Amino acid sequence: MITEARPYLPTPKEASSWQDLRKNASINGAHDALIPQEYAGVTKSAPFAFDLGRENQLAQEYGKNYQQYFLENAHYYAKESYGRVPISEYEHKIMAGKDGKPELVLGPENISARDSYLVPVLDKTKPEWYQRRSMGDVVWVENMEKMLENAEDGDTYVDFSPTEYNVDVEERKKWGYGYHSFVRLHKVVTEDGQKKLVSRAIRNYLDAPEQTALFEQLTGEVLDASQMLGRVERVNPNYSQAYVKALASRLYDSTPIERKIIPPSEYLQNIKSEEEMNIALKKIDAWLEVVYEMMERGEDTHDILKKFRGWENALRDYVNEKSSLEKFSKMSRQDMKVALYQESDQVKDLLERAYEPGTNGCGAGSGFSETERNMTSMTYESMTKTTEGACPEIKCKKCTWKANEREVDDITKGKLNKCPRCGWKP
């Protein structure tokens, strides 16, 4: 998965629940964490693969400094969800923690990766198997950071992310998982004085016994697939993604037909390489830049979502070989802004077309995590209102945002129904 740029900070109660989870979780990432009883009976809601609510909040908080991370996150989402790129690349920075030991961090503010990966573990709206699986990511960070204590440039590590074999595939698909698994190679490098962990995720469709065989071929260790999440092993630095892919393909071909995982044909059609996707995405980056400007200015979330999903529709056309995206390649940001706001013929069909969400291991499609689940209107009465002289003031109860004259007018007309800074809705 592409990593989030900023983590959720748990409340004391959530942190306590996390400690309970940790006490009952095997350090090798096995699925034996116990979910607290207080989470039982909570309505489950599938996550978005690309949470625009979170991106919107970060855009308004960090301004232009966050734009490159937004584009990177959107690109990764596109590659995995639409291009089904067999090999994807992402990275973490390696910094010195408070104790002087290596810490994996994310985003412009160098936030702890462990804290970010804690979010779905504590999310009571997720099913138990999803929370347990997410715990493997937290354990992976801990194990990886221990490995990095004695690491040098060039050192290479591997971890496995097998699919959830014991969960019905239709249930998996509801939550952004499916038929595929990943093998992830991680290499320590230094770029411009910054030490990083550069990772490549290689997609495969191996069954559990073949995962065990591949793990042994790469590490020399025998490990059941159910014990793999979170486990990190050092491997030969000469191992490449092409080598891993070749080993996985050989194992897949030799899998007995009665156990072979055969995904639907659409999963295997029009698969794009990372290079192909990079070229395509560059042609429509101006579209994403306009969406980012809308978020930065706090524009209506429904408009932002419509524009972002139009971008997704354009990508789907490219992947399905219905468009080369060439007509967008010469458009400047200003040209794209005019086209999107006027809904010109160049983009009109993409903006109005029915939305078919892409899926990956983070969830399904794009959306505002809070906006689409709570559509009540924001009014004078529902906001905290004070009076300074004769001028009414509307301000958010969750952050420091105060409405200006234009925003007050938008609220009274029903055009603005949430805080444009933090996304809170009354």
N, C-alpha and C positions, 0 to 999 in steps of 0.2 A: 504493500500500500504506500501511496505517497503520504508522507507524514504531515501532520497538522503544524501550522506555524505557531500556534499558541495553545497551551493546555487549559483545561478546566481546572479551577482551584477548588478542591473539595471542602465542604463544611466539616466541622468537627465530628458531626454524626456520621457523615459519609466516610471520613477518614477512619473512624472507629470500625465501621463496617468493612472497610478495605483491609484493616488489620486482621479481622476475623477471617476474611477470605485468604489472606496470606498464610495464616496459621494452618489452614487446611489445604494448602496448595503444595504439591510436590515441586521441588526446585527444578525438575526436568520438564516441567510444563504439562504434566499429565492432567487429564480432565477429572480431577478429584477435588476441586475446590467446592466448598459448600456455600450456597447462596443464602444469606440471612432470611429468616422467616418473615421479617417485616416487608420483604419485597414480594411475598406471595400474593396472588390475586390482583396484581396491578395490570391494567390494560396494556397489552403489548402493541407497540407501534413500530413498523419497519423503518429503519433509518434511511436517510437520503445518501446516495453514494457521493454526492457533491452538495454539501450544506451551504447554501447561499446565505443563510442567516448568520452563520459564523463568519463567512468571508465579508459580509456586509459590515458586521461589527468591527472587524479588524481594519477594513478599508477606512472607516470613519475615525478609528482610533489612531492609526499610523499614517494615514494619507498616502502620499506618493511612495513612501519608504516600503510600503507593503505590496505595491503593484506587481513587482517581479515575482513575488511568492504566489500571488493570485494566479498569474499566468502559468507558472510552473505547476500548481495544483490542478488547474483546469486542463493543462496538457496531459498530465498523468492520468487524470480521469478519462480523457478522450482516448488515450492509447489503450488503456485496459478495458474500458467499457464498450467502446465502439470498434477500435482497430484490432482488438484482441491480440495485441502485439505479443509474440511468443516470449520475448525477452524485454524487460523494462528496467530502466536505471533510475536510481534515486540516491540520496545521500544524507548523512548526518554530519554535523561538525563535532569534533572531539575537543572538549575544553577541560580545564582543570576545575573540579568541584571544590566545595568549601573545605573538604578534607584533603585536597591536593590530588585526589585520585581522578582518573579519567571519567568524564561524564558526557554522554551523548546528548546533544542539544539541537533545537530546531528554530527556524525562523529568525527574523531580524533582532529579536530580543534574547536569543540564546536560551530558550525555555527548555526545561528538562523534558527529554523524550519520555521518560518513565511516567511523568505526570500526565502527559498527553495521552499515553496509551492506557492510563488508568480510567479515562472517561467511560468507555463502554462497560468496563468491569462493574462500575457503580451505577450504571443506568438501569433503573428498575423497570423501564419499559421494554427491555430486551428479554428474550427467552433465556432460560437457564443455560442451555447449551452454548448460546452466543456469548453470555457473560463468562462462562468457563473458558471458552476458546480465547476470548480477549485477554484472559489472565495469562495465557501463553506469551503474548506480546510483552507484557510487563516483565515476566520472568526472562524473556529474551534479552531485554535491555540490561537487566541485572547481570546475567551471565556474560553478555558481550562486554560490559564495562570491566568485569573481572579479567577477561582475556586481554583487554587493552592495557592493563597495568604493566605488562612486560612486552608490549607489541612494538614492532619497528615498521618503518615504511616497507610495503611489499607483502607483509604478512597477510594471509588469506584465511577466511573462515567460511563455514557453511552452516545453514540451518534449513530445516524443512517445514513447510506449511501444507500438510496434506489436507484434503477436503474432509468434511465431517461425515465419514462413512456410515456412522450409526444413526444418522438423521435422514429421513426421507428426502429425496432430491427435490421434490416440489416444495417442501418446507425450507430447505436450504435456499432455493431460488427466491423465496419470498424475502429473504434477508440479505440478498446480494451474493450469496455463495452459489455453487452449482456443481458441475462435474469435474472441474479442474483443480489441480494442486500446484504448488510452487516449490522449487528448490532455489535458495537464495545464496549467492556468493557475495562475500563482503571483503573488500581489500582496503588496507590502511594506506593512505597517500597523503602527501603534503603539497598543497597548491597555494602559491603566493604567501607562503609562511603559515598557512592555516592547515592544521592536521584534520583530515576527514576520513569518514568511513564510507566508501563508495560501494553501493550495493547493486546487484543485478538479479532480478527475479526471473527464473526460467519456468514457463508454464508447462505442465504435463498432465496426462490423463491416466496415470498409473493407479492400479488397485493397491490395497494395503500391503500384500506380500511383496509386490514389486518395489514399493517405497522402501521396505526393509532391505531388499537386495541392493537398491541404489545407494542407500545410506552406508551399507557395508562396503560397497565398491569405492566410495569416496573417502570414508573415514577409517575403515578397518574395524569398525564397531558394529555389533549386531543390536538392533533396537526395534522394538515393535512400533508400528505407525502411531498407535495410540499414545506413545510416550515421547513423540518427537517435538511437539510444540514447545518452544523455549530453549531447546537443547542447542548448544553451540559447540562446534568442533573446529579445531585448526586443521587445515588441509594444505596440500602441495600448492605453492604459489603459482605454479605453471598451469593449474586447472583453469580452463576457460569456460565461458558459457556454451561455446560450440561443443566442447568435450562433454559437458554435462548433458546437453541436449542429445548428443549422439548416444550416450549410455542409456538415457531414458527412452529413446526411440527403439533401441535394440530390445530393452525389457518389455516395452509395449507390444512390439511385434511378436514376442514369444509368449505373451500372456494367453492362457487358454481362453477360447472364445466364450465359454460360459461365464467367465469372470471379467472379460474385457469391458472397460468403460467406453462406450461408443456414444459420444455426445450427438445431439441433433445436428443435421447437416448444416443448418444455418450458423452453428458455432464454428464450423470449419471452412465456411465460404468467405471469400474476400478478406482473408487474414492479411494484415498489413505489417510490414517490418517497421522498426522504430525509425529508420531513416525515411521511409515513405511518409510516415505520420508527421515527422518533424518538418518536412517540406510542405505538406498540406497545411499544417497548423500555422506556419509562418504566413501563408497567404491570407489567413483570416484573423490574424492577431489584432488588427485594427478594430474588429468587431468586439473582441474581449476588452480592449482598451476603452471603448465607449461604455461598455457595461460597467467597468471599474469606475469610470468617472461618475456614472449614475449613482453607484453605491457611495462613493466618496462625498457626493453632494446630498445624500440622504433622500433620493427620489423614491417615488412610490414603489413598494416591493413587488406589486403585481406587474408593473411595467418592466422592472429589472428582470423578473422571472421570465416574462414573455420574450425579452430580447435574448436572454441567455439560452433559453430552449430553442430559439430560432437558430442560434449558433450550433446547437447540438443537431438540429435537423439538417443543417448544411453539412456537418461532418458525416451524418448517416448517409446522405446522398453520395458523398465522396467514397465512403467505405463500400457502398453498394454499387459503385461504379456508374452512378447516374450523373455525376458532376466532377469536373476536375478542379473546381474552385478557382479556376483561372480568372473569372470575371471579377473576383474580389482582390486579386493580387496587386492591382495597380491603384486601388483605392486608398487614399490617405485616411487618417483618423477623422479629419473633418468631413471628407466625402462620405465615410461610413456613418458618421453621426447624422448627417442630413438624411441619408437613405433610411436609417433606422427610425428616426423621429417622424419622418414623413411617410414611412412604410411604402417606399417606392417600389416599382415593379421588380427591382433587383432582389428585394428581400421579402416582399409581401407574402408570397406563398410559404416561405420558410417560417414566418412569424405566425401565420394563421393555421398552418397545418396541425392536425391532431398529433399530440406528443406521445412518442413511444420511448419510455425511459431505458437508458443503458444501465447495465448492472455490473458490479464488481464486488470484491470481498468486503467493501465498506457499506454497501447497501444498493438501493435502486433509484436511479434517476437523480434529478436535481430539484431543489426546493428550499423554502425557508422553514427550518425545523419547527419554529414556533408559529409563524404566520399562518401556515396552512392548517394548523390544528386548533387555532383559536382566532376566529374571524370576527369577534365582537368589535364594535366601533369605539374609537377613542373620542371622548367628548369633553366639554368643560367640566362636567360633573365628575367624570371618572378620573380625571387628572388632579394632581394637587394644585389648588388654585389659591393664589394670594392676591392682594390688591396693593398697588403702590399708586397713591393718588387716584386718578380716575381710570388708570390703565389696567385692565385685567392681565394676569400673567398665568401662563400654563407651563408647568415644568414636570419632568419625569420623576417618578418615585424611586427609580432604580439607579439613575445616574444624574449627571449635572446638567443635562440638556434643558434649555428653555426655548419655547417657541418664539420665533420672530413674527413680524406682522404678516408676512406671506404664509407662514406655516399656520398661524392662528386662523387665517382665512381658509386654508385647505382643510383644517380640522372641522370648522363649522359647516363646510360644504360636503364633508364626508370623504374627501380625497385622501386625507391622512388619518390612519387609524392605529398607528403604533409609533413608538419613539424612533425617530430616524437614526439615532446614534447607537442605542443598545438593543433595539428590537422589542423592548418591553411593551406589552399590551395590557390595559386594565381589564 
